[in-house]
Amino acid sequence: FEQNHLFRGDQDVLNTIIKKFPSKITELPEIYNWSRLKGKNPKAIILHWHGPQGKAEISHQIACRNLKTLCYL
């Protein structure tokens, strides 16, 4: 938090952490970072909603929760 202004994004922070604290890094399976552009995947654990359409979907889902209505992905 104290050095937040030094980094443009999360990847910059991750790169700095990896350089400062080198250790073995294991790549996670795609189901933990599934891109919406790959189509629907009922086994996906984490969906990555990127780009303008992804941001619009996130806003839609937030509105649905606020209205307490059921919205489907």
Helices and strands as residue ranges (DSSP letters): G 4-6, H 10-20, G 30-32, E 34-35, G 36-38, E 47-48, H 51-67
